[in-house]
Amino acid sequence: MQQALQYSAWAIGLWLNLLVLSALVRGSLRQYPFVFAYSLALLVSTVVEMGLQTSPKTLHEAYWIDEVILDVLVFCLVIAFIDQAARDSKQKTIERHWFVLGAAAILAISFAVRRSSNLDMQMTLISRDLNICAVILDLILWSLLVAARQPNRQLLLLSGGLGLQLTGAIMGASLRHLSRSLVPAGILLEVTTGFLGLYIWWRALRPAPARAQRLAA
């Protein structure tokens, strides 16, 4: 049963990733290169982890390498969104390099504070800290979008999808940290919000003709 659920989750995740990548290639790739990079990295990491199921030790190492890469891409993604939103906003935003320096400082502090002999616990907490920082940046992004003269609906949806994924990851990590009995609930929350986030991205990125054809049908 557990294996069937695992394969179902992989299938849904790969399908949603491919939908997002396909929508980007057909329309918004140049506008959102970091969305493409993140979705592609998520797709590749899923395929790699699927292929390493028979080698637990290698899978364990690959999982945390994937997490680090995805966390870095999330920061790049949010900063790119903020840059784009700032162009249409009446507010003056912080320069990009301050966001980068702040993220690096938080990463260094998190590594220093979360030292533990248990690698899984340490990396889970560090990943949660980074996601909290990314959520704060996402809130800054929302404030810029709301203040814009003509709010960018597509960017609002992309930001909302990302915020949903990050919030689910934070809550899931917190549940897994609280008790072993809550680990399945934490994983389910992370997976579900991840799927919803990707679905929102796909809805936001679909080319206009495709949406019109669906409405007509």
VOVO-358791 format. One record per residue: residue number from 1; x, y, z of N, C-alpha, C in turn. Coordinates in Angstrom, 1 decimal. Atoms other than C-alpha are relative to their C-alpha. Layout:
   pos      n_u      n_v      n_w     ca_u     ca_v     ca_w      c_u      c_v      c_w
   NUM        X        Y        Z        X        Y        Z        X        Y        Z
...
END
This chain:
   pos      n_u      n_v      n_w     ca_u     ca_v     ca_w      c_u      c_v      c_w
     1      0.8     -1.2      0.0      0.0      0.0      0.0      0.9      1.3      0.0
     2     -0.9     -1.1     -0.1      2.8      2.4      1.0      0.7      0.2     -1.3
     3     -0.8     -0.1      1.2      4.7      1.6     -2.2     -1.0      0.6     -1.1
     4      1.0     -0.5      1.0      1.5      2.2     -4.3     -0.2      1.5      0.1
     5      0.2     -1.4     -0.2      1.0      5.6     -2.7      1.3      0.8     -0.5
     6     -1.3     -0.7      0.4      4.7      6.5     -3.3      0.0      0.2     -1.5
     7      0.0      0.0      1.4      4.4      5.6     -7.0     -1.0      1.0     -0.6
     8      1.1     -0.9      0.4      1.1      7.5     -7.3      0.5      1.5      0.2
     9     -0.5     -1.3     -0.2      2.7     10.6     -5.8      1.1      0.4     -1.0
    10     -1.0     -0.3      1.1      5.7     10.4     -8.2     -0.7      0.3     -1.3
    11      0.7     -0.1      1.3      3.3     10.0    -11.2     -0.7      1.4      0.0
    12      0.7     -1.3      0.0      1.2     13.1    -10.2      1.0      1.1      0.0
    13     -1.0     -1.1      0.0      4.3     15.2     -9.4      0.7      0.1     -1.4
    14     -0.6     -0.1      1.3      5.9     14.3    -12.7     -0.9      0.6     -1.1
    15      1.0     -0.5      0.9      2.7     15.0    -14.6     -0.2      1.5      0.1
    16      0.1     -1.4     -0.2      2.3     18.4    -13.0      1.2      0.8     -0.4
    17     -1.2     -0.6      0.5      5.9     19.3    -13.6      0.1      0.1     -1.5
    18      0.0      0.0      1.4      5.6     18.4    -17.2     -1.0      1.1     -0.6
    19      1.0     -1.0      0.4      2.5     20.6    -17.5      0.5      1.4      0.1
    20     -0.6     -1.4     -0.3      4.3     23.6    -16.0      1.1      0.3     -1.1
    21     -1.1     -0.2      0.9      7.4     23.1    -18.2     -0.6      0.2     -1.4
    22      0.6     -0.2      1.3      5.2     22.7    -21.3     -0.6      1.3     -0.2
    23      0.6     -1.3      0.1      3.3     25.8    -20.6      1.0      1.1     -0.1
    24     -1.1     -1.0      0.1      6.5     27.8    -20.1      0.6      0.0     -1.4
    25     -0.6      0.1      1.3      8.0     26.5    -23.3     -0.9      0.6     -1.1
    26      0.9     -0.5      1.0      4.9     27.5    -25.2     -0.3      1.5      0.1
    27      0.4     -1.4     -0.2      4.7     31.0    -23.8      0.9      0.9      0.8
    28     -0.7     -1.0     -1.0      6.5     32.5    -20.7      1.4     -0.4      0.4
    29     -1.3      0.4     -0.4      9.9     30.9    -20.7      1.0      1.2      0.2
    30     -0.9     -1.2     -0.1     11.8     34.2    -21.3     -0.4      0.9      1.2
    31      0.5     -0.9     -1.0      9.7     36.0    -18.8      0.3     -0.6      1.4
    32     -0.2      0.6     -1.3     10.1     33.4    -16.0      1.0     -1.2     -0.1
    33     -1.0      1.1      0.2     13.4     31.5    -16.5      0.3     -0.7      1.3
    34     -0.2      0.7     -1.2     13.7     30.7    -12.8     -1.1     -0.9      0.4
    35      1.1      0.9     -0.2     10.3     29.1    -12.7      0.3     -1.3     -0.8
    36     -0.4      1.1      0.9     11.6     26.9    -15.6      1.1     -0.8      0.7
    37     -1.1      0.6     -0.7     14.8     26.2    -13.7     -0.4     -0.8      1.2
    38      0.5      0.7     -1.2     13.0     25.3    -10.5     -0.8     -1.3     -0.4
    39      0.8      1.1      0.4     10.5     23.1    -12.2      0.8     -1.2     -0.7
    40     -0.9      1.0      0.6     13.2     21.3    -14.3      0.8     -0.7      1.1
    41     -0.8      0.6     -1.0     15.3     20.7    -11.2     -0.9     -0.9      0.9
    42      1.0      0.9     -0.8     12.2     19.3     -9.3     -0.3     -1.2     -0.8
    43      0.3      1.2      0.9     11.5     17.0    -12.3      1.2     -0.9      0.1
    44     -1.2      0.8      0.1     15.1     15.8    -12.5      0.3     -0.7      1.4
    45     -0.2      0.6     -1.3     15.4     15.3     -8.7     -1.0     -1.1      0.3
    46      1.0      1.1     -0.2     12.2     13.2     -8.7      0.4     -1.2     -0.7
    47     -0.4      1.1      0.8     13.5     11.0    -11.5      1.2     -0.7      0.6
    48     -1.2      0.5     -0.6     16.9     10.6     -9.8     -0.4     -0.8      1.3
    49      0.4      0.7     -1.2     15.3      9.6     -6.5     -0.8     -1.2     -0.3
    50      0.7      1.3      0.4     13.0      7.1     -8.2      1.0     -1.0     -0.4
    51     -1.0      1.0      0.5     16.1      5.5     -9.8      0.9     -0.5      1.1
    52     -1.0      0.4     -1.1     18.0      5.3     -6.5     -0.8     -0.8      1.1
    53      0.7      0.7     -1.0     15.3      3.4     -4.6      0.6     -1.3      0.5
    54     -0.7      1.3     -0.4     17.4      0.2     -4.5      1.3      0.3      0.7
    55     -1.3     -0.3     -0.7     20.4      2.1     -3.0     -0.3      1.1      1.1
    56      0.4     -1.0     -1.1     19.2      3.7      0.3      1.0      1.0      0.4
    57     -1.0     -1.0     -0.4     22.5      5.3      1.2      0.2      1.1     -1.0
    58     -0.1     -1.0      1.0     23.0      7.0     -2.1     -1.2      0.8     -0.2
    59      1.3     -0.8      0.0     19.3      8.0     -2.1      0.0      1.0      1.1
    60      0.0     -0.9     -1.1     19.8      9.6      1.3      0.8      1.2     -0.3
    61     -0.9     -1.1      0.3     22.7     11.7      0.1     -0.6      0.9     -1.2
    62      0.6     -0.7      1.1     21.0     12.6     -3.2     -1.2      0.9      0.4
    63      1.2     -0.7     -0.4     17.8     13.7     -1.4      0.4      1.4      0.6
    64     -0.3     -1.2     -0.7     19.6     16.3      0.7      0.8      1.0     -1.0
    65     -0.6     -0.8      1.0     21.7     17.5     -2.3     -1.1      0.7     -0.8
    66      1.2     -0.6      0.7     18.4     18.0     -4.2     -0.7      1.1      0.8
    67      0.7     -1.0     -0.9     16.9     19.9     -1.2      0.8      1.3      0.0
    68     -0.9     -1.2      0.0     19.9     22.3     -1.1     -0.2      0.8     -1.4
    69      0.2     -0.7      1.3     19.6     23.0     -4.9     -1.3      0.6     -0.1
    70      1.3     -0.5      0.1     15.9     23.5     -4.7     -0.2      1.2      0.9
    71      0.1     -1.2     -0.9     16.1     25.9     -1.7      0.7      1.2     -0.6
    72     -0.7     -1.1      0.7     18.7     28.0     -3.6     -0.8      0.6     -1.1
    73      0.8     -0.4      1.2     16.5     28.1     -6.7     -1.3      0.7      0.5
    74      1.1     -0.7     -0.5     13.5     29.1     -4.5      0.3      1.5      0.3
    75     -0.4     -1.4     -0.3     15.4     32.2     -3.3      0.2      0.8     -1.3
    76     -0.2     -0.7      1.3     16.4     33.1     -6.9     -1.3      0.3     -0.6
    77      1.3     -0.1      0.5     12.8     32.6     -7.9     -0.7      1.2      0.6
    78      0.8     -1.0     -0.7     11.3     34.9     -5.3      0.7      1.4     -0.3
    79     -0.7     -1.3      0.2     14.0     37.6     -5.8     -0.3      0.5     -1.5
    80      0.3     -0.4      1.4     13.3     37.5     -9.6     -1.4      0.5     -0.1
    81      1.4     -0.5      0.0      9.6     37.9     -8.9     -0.1      1.4      0.6
    82      0.1     -1.3     -0.6     10.2     40.8     -6.6      0.6      1.1     -1.0
    83     -0.6     -0.9      1.0     12.4     42.5     -9.3     -1.1      0.4     -1.0
    84      1.0     -0.2      1.0      9.6     42.1    -11.8     -1.2      0.8      0.6
    85      1.1     -0.7     -0.6      6.9     43.3     -9.4      0.3      1.5      0.3
    86     -0.4     -1.4     -0.4      8.9     46.4     -8.4     -0.1      0.9     -1.2
    87      0.1     -0.9      1.1      8.8     47.7    -11.9     -1.3      0.7     -0.1
    88      1.4     -0.6      0.1      5.0     48.3    -11.7     -0.5      0.5      1.3
    89      0.5     -0.4     -1.3      4.9     49.2     -8.0      0.3      1.5      0.2
    90     -0.3     -1.4     -0.4      4.7     52.7     -6.5      1.0      0.0      1.1
    91     -1.0      0.0     -1.1      6.9     51.5     -3.6      1.4     -0.2     -0.5
    92     -1.4      0.2      0.3     10.6     51.5     -3.6      0.5     -1.3      0.7
    93     -0.4      1.3     -0.6     12.0     48.0     -3.0      1.5      0.0      0.3
    94     -1.4      0.2     -0.4     15.3     46.9     -1.5      0.8     -0.5     -1.2
    95     -0.8      0.5      1.1     18.1     46.3     -3.9      0.2     -1.5      0.1
    96     -0.1      1.5      0.0     18.6     42.7     -5.0      1.1     -0.5      0.8
    97     -1.2      0.5     -0.8     22.1     42.3     -3.4     -0.3     -0.1      1.5
    98      0.3      0.1     -1.4     20.6     43.0      0.0     -0.8     -1.3      0.3
    99      0.7      1.2     -0.2     18.2     40.1     -0.4      1.0     -1.2      0.0
   100     -1.0      1.1      0.1     21.1     37.8     -1.5      0.8     -0.1      1.3
   101     -0.9      0.0     -1.2     23.3     38.9      1.4     -0.8     -0.5      1.3
   102      0.8      0.4     -1.2     20.4     38.4      3.9     -0.3     -1.5     -0.1
   103      0.2      1.5      0.2     19.7     34.9      2.5      1.2     -0.8      0.4
   104     -1.3      0.6     -0.4     23.4     34.0      2.9      0.2      0.0      1.5
   105     -0.1     -0.1     -1.4     23.4     35.3      6.4     -0.9     -1.0      0.8
   106      1.0      0.9     -0.6     20.3     33.3      7.4      0.5     -1.4     -0.1
   107     -0.5      1.3      0.2     21.8     30.2      5.9      1.2     -0.3      0.9
   108     -1.2      0.2     -0.9     25.1     30.6      7.8     -0.5     -0.1      1.5
   109      0.5      0.1     -1.4     23.2     31.3     11.1     -0.7     -1.3      0.3
   110      0.8      1.2     -0.2     20.9     28.4     10.6      1.0     -1.2      0.1
   111     -1.0      1.1     -0.1     23.9     26.0     10.0      0.7      0.0      1.3
   112     -0.7     -0.1     -1.2     25.6     27.3     13.1     -0.9     -0.4      1.2
   113      0.9      0.2     -1.2     22.5     27.1     15.4     -0.5     -1.5     -0.1
   114      0.7      1.3      0.2     21.1     23.8     14.0      1.0     -1.2      0.0
   115     -0.9      1.1      0.0     24.2     21.7     14.6     -0.5     -1.2      0.8
   116      0.5      1.2     -0.6     23.3     18.1     15.4      0.7     -1.2     -0.5
   117     -0.6      1.2      0.5     24.7     14.6     15.2     -1.0     -0.7     -0.9
   118      1.1      0.6      0.9     21.4     13.6     13.4     -0.1      0.9     -1.2
   119      0.0     -0.8      1.3     21.9     14.8      9.8     -1.4      0.3     -0.5
   120      1.4     -0.2      0.5     18.2     14.3      8.9     -0.7      1.2      0.8
   121      0.7     -1.0     -0.8     17.0     16.4     11.8      0.7      1.4     -0.3
   122     -0.7     -1.2      0.2     19.7     19.1     11.2     -0.5      0.6     -1.4
   123      0.3     -0.5      1.3     18.9     19.4      7.5     -1.5      0.4     -0.1
   124      1.5     -0.3      0.0     15.1     19.4      8.1     -0.2      1.4      0.6
   125      0.2     -1.3     -0.7     15.4     22.3     10.5      0.6      1.2     -0.9
   126     -0.6     -1.0      0.8     17.8     24.2      8.2     -0.9      0.4     -1.2
   127      0.9     -0.2      1.2     15.4     23.7      5.2     -1.2      0.8      0.5
   128      1.2     -0.7     -0.5     12.5     24.9      7.4      0.4      1.5      0.2
   129     -0.5     -1.4     -0.2     14.5     28.1      8.3      0.0      0.7     -1.3
   130     -0.1     -0.6      1.3     15.2     28.8      4.7     -1.4      0.3     -0.7
   131      1.3     -0.2      0.6     11.6     28.3      3.7     -0.8      1.1      0.7
   132      0.6     -1.1     -0.7     10.5     30.7      6.4      0.5      1.3     -0.6
   133     -0.5     -1.2      0.6     12.8     33.3      5.0     -0.6      0.3     -1.4
   134      0.5     -0.1      1.3     11.5     32.6      1.5     -1.5      0.5      0.1
   135      1.4     -0.5     -0.2      7.9     33.1      2.8     -0.1      1.5      0.3
   136      0.0     -1.5     -0.3      8.8     36.5      4.2      0.3      0.8     -1.3
   137     -0.2     -0.7      1.3     10.2     37.5      0.8     -1.2     -0.1     -0.9
   138      1.2      0.1      0.8      7.0     36.2     -0.8     -1.0      1.0      0.5
   139      0.9     -1.0     -0.5      5.0     38.5      1.5      0.4      1.4     -0.5
   140     -0.5     -1.2      0.6      7.2     41.4      0.4     -0.5      0.1     -1.5
   141      0.4      0.0      1.4      6.4     40.4     -3.2     -1.5      0.3     -0.1
   142      1.5     -0.3      0.0      2.6     40.4     -2.4     -0.3      1.5      0.2
   143      0.2     -1.4     -0.3      2.9     43.9     -0.9      0.3      0.9     -1.3
   144     -0.3     -0.7      1.2      4.5     45.1     -4.1     -1.1     -0.2     -1.1
   145      1.0      0.3      1.0      1.9     43.4     -6.3     -1.3      0.8      0.3
   146      1.2     -0.7     -0.4     -1.0     44.9     -4.3      0.1      1.5     -0.3
   147     -0.2     -1.5      0.1      0.5     48.4     -4.5      0.2      0.4     -1.5
   148     -0.2     -0.4      1.4      1.0     48.2     -8.3     -1.2      0.7     -0.6
   149      1.1     -0.8      0.6     -1.0     50.5    -10.5     -1.0     -1.0     -0.7
   150      0.8      1.0      0.7     -2.2     47.5    -12.6      0.6     -1.4      0.5
   151     -0.5      1.2     -0.5     -1.7     44.3    -10.6      0.2     -1.1     -1.0
   152     -0.3      1.0      1.0      0.0     41.5    -12.6     -0.7     -1.3      0.5
   153      0.8      1.2     -0.5     -2.6     38.6    -12.2      0.9     -1.2     -0.1
   154     -0.8      1.2      0.1     -0.2     36.0    -13.5      1.1     -0.1      1.1
   155     -1.0      0.0     -1.0      2.5     37.0    -11.1     -0.6     -0.2      1.4
   156      0.7      0.3     -1.2      0.0     37.0     -8.3     -0.3     -1.5      0.2
   157      0.2      1.5      0.0     -0.9     33.4     -9.1      1.3     -0.8      0.3
   158     -1.3      0.6     -0.2      2.7     32.4     -9.3      0.5      0.1      1.4
   159     -0.4     -0.2     -1.4      3.5     34.0     -6.0     -0.9     -0.8      1.0
   160      0.9      0.8     -0.9      0.4     32.4     -4.4      0.3     -1.5      0.0
   161     -0.4      1.4      0.1      1.4     29.0     -5.7      1.3     -0.3      0.8
   162     -1.3      0.2     -0.7      4.9     29.4     -4.4     -0.2      0.1      1.5
   163      0.3     -0.1     -1.4      3.6     30.6     -1.0     -0.6     -1.2      0.6
   164      0.7      1.2     -0.5      1.4     27.6     -0.7      1.0     -1.1      0.2
   165     -1.0      1.1     -0.1      4.3     25.2     -1.4      0.9      0.2      1.2
   166     -0.9     -0.3     -1.1      6.5     27.0      1.1     -0.6     -0.2      1.3
   167      0.7      0.1     -1.2      3.9     27.2      3.8     -0.2     -1.5      0.4
   168      0.2      1.4     -0.2      3.1     23.5      3.4      1.3     -0.7      0.4
   169     -1.3      0.6     -0.4      6.9     22.6      3.6      0.3      0.4      1.4
   170     -0.3     -0.5     -1.4      7.3     24.7      6.8     -0.8     -0.8      1.0
   171      0.8      0.7     -0.9      4.3     23.1      8.5      0.3     -1.5      0.0
   172     -0.3      1.4      0.0      5.2     19.6      7.3      1.3     -0.3      0.8
   173     -1.3      0.2     -0.7      8.8     20.0      8.6     -0.2      0.1      1.5
   174      0.3     -0.2     -1.4      7.4     21.2     11.9     -0.7     -1.2      0.6
   175      0.7      1.2     -0.5      5.1     18.2     12.3      1.0     -1.2      0.1
   176     -1.0      1.1     -0.1      8.0     15.8     11.5      0.9      0.2      1.1
   177     -1.0     -0.3     -1.1     10.2     17.5     14.0     -0.7     -0.2      1.4
   178      0.7      0.2     -1.3      7.5     17.3     16.8      0.0     -1.4      0.5
   179      0.1      1.4     -0.4      7.0     13.6     16.8      0.1     -1.0     -1.2
   180     -0.1      1.0      1.1      7.7     10.4     14.8     -1.4     -0.4     -0.5
   181      1.3      0.3      0.4      4.0      9.7     14.9     -0.7      0.9     -1.0
   182      0.6     -1.0      0.9      3.3     12.9     13.0      0.8      0.1     -1.4
   183     -0.8     -0.1      1.3      5.9     12.2     10.2     -0.9     -0.3     -1.2
   184      0.8      0.2      1.2      3.3     10.7      7.8     -0.9      1.2     -0.3
   185      0.8     -1.2      0.2      1.0     13.7      8.3      0.8      1.2     -0.6
   186     -0.9     -1.1      0.5      3.9     16.1      7.7      0.4     -0.2     -1.5
   187     -0.3      0.3      1.4      4.9     14.3      4.5     -1.2      0.2     -0.9
   188      1.2     -0.2      0.8      1.3     14.3      3.3     -0.3      1.4     -0.3
   189      0.3     -1.4      0.2      0.9     18.0      3.9      1.0      0.6     -1.0
   190     -1.0     -0.6      0.9      4.2     18.8      2.1     -0.4     -0.4     -1.5
   191      0.3      0.5      1.3      3.2     16.6     -0.9     -1.2      0.6     -0.6
   192      1.2     -0.6      0.5     -0.3     17.9     -1.2      0.1      1.5     -0.4
   193     -0.2     -1.4      0.3      0.6     21.6     -1.0      0.9      0.2     -1.2
   194     -0.9      0.0      1.2      3.4     20.9     -3.5     -0.8     -0.2     -1.3
   195      0.8      0.2      1.1      0.9     19.5     -5.9     -0.9      1.2     -0.4
   196      0.9     -1.2      0.2     -1.5     22.4     -5.4      0.8      1.2     -0.6
   197     -0.8     -1.1      0.4      1.3     24.9     -5.9      0.3     -0.2     -1.5
   198     -0.3      0.2      1.4      2.3     23.3     -9.2     -1.2      0.2     -0.9
   199      1.2     -0.2      0.8     -1.3     23.2    -10.4     -0.3      1.4     -0.2
   200      0.2     -1.4      0.1     -1.7     26.9     -9.7      1.0      0.6     -1.0
   201     -1.0     -0.5      1.0      1.5     27.6    -11.6     -0.4     -0.3     -1.4
   202      0.4      0.4      1.4      0.2     25.6    -14.6     -1.2      0.9     -0.5
   203      1.1     -0.8      0.4     -3.1     27.5    -14.5      0.4      1.5     -0.4
   204     -0.5     -1.3      0.3     -1.2     30.8    -14.4      0.8      0.1     -1.3
   205     -0.9      0.0      1.1      1.2     29.9    -17.2     -0.6     -0.4     -1.3
   206      0.6      0.5      1.2     -1.2     28.4    -19.7     -0.1      1.1     -1.0
   207      0.2     -1.1      1.0     -1.1     30.4    -23.0     -1.5      0.3     -0.1
   208      1.4     -0.4      0.1     -4.3     32.4    -23.5     -0.8     -0.8     -1.0
   209      0.8      0.8      0.9     -5.4     30.5    -26.6     -0.5     -1.3      0.6
   210      0.3      1.3     -0.6     -5.4     27.2    -24.6     -1.2      0.2      0.9
   211      1.0     -0.3     -1.0     -7.6     28.8    -21.9     -1.3      0.3     -0.8
   212      1.2     -0.4      0.8    -10.0     30.2    -24.6     -0.7     -1.3     -0.6
   213      0.5      1.2      0.6    -10.3     26.8    -26.3     -0.8     -0.9      1.1
   214      0.6      0.8     -1.1    -11.2     25.1    -22.9     -1.4      0.6      0.3
   215      1.3     -0.6     -0.3    -13.9     27.7    -22.2     -1.0     -0.2     -1.1
   216      0.9      0.2      1.1    -15.3     27.3    -25.6     -0.6     -1.5      0.0
   217      0.4      1.4      0.0    -15.4     23.5    -25.2     -1.1     -0.2      1.1
END
